[in-house]
Amino acid sequence: TSEDFVSIAKTLDRARKDVGVNFLGGYSALVSKGMTKADELLLRSIPQALAETQLVCSSVNLGSTKTGIDMDAVRLMGDIIKETAERTKDHWLFKLVVFCNAPDDNPFMAGAFHGVTEADAIINVGVSGPGVVKNALERVRGENFEVLCETIKKTAFKVTRVGQLVAQEASKRLGIPFGI
């Protein structure tokens, strides 16, 4: 049932808290080729799961250039987005992303799915940059447009580089290939 999926989300959120993880993705479905009953139940559980957990994040891929768009899933997600927005309107963190053409080898957040076409074990690291860029821009408030552009460029490079260095070090220490 949808409530079973909510129970799983709550269990993941408790486990995340117990081990000190500060962001948890993977409450996700890839439905561009159609929905299984389990996919539909997960989708229907999203509003309650995101409202009743702290840092569980969800994503849904509705379509792709190769396989088309699941219009039943698009219609259902319209209702789910509205319900999620209503149930989580007092939350500080937006935790739902809906995609078309989500790359299958990239752990996107809010949902983060490990590439379904990737090896069983691989290190992928994503670093979120909007807060870092906002902070950098606040430091150059009032400067000219060229300074703003340069600040964004340098900050984006640093965010990307940090992700790469963290992933390479984790890959080396764990003896697992570095992905992206």
Secondary structure, 3 states (H helix, E strand, C coil): CHHHHHHHHHHHHHHHHHHCCCCEEEEEEECCCCCCHHHHHHHHHHHHHHHCCCCEEEEEEEEECCCEECHHHHHHHHHHHHHHHHHCCCCCCCCEEEEECCCCCCCCCCCCCCCCCCCCCCECCCCCCHHHHHHHHHHCCCCCHHHHHHHHHHHHHHHHHHHHHHHHHHHHHHCCCECC
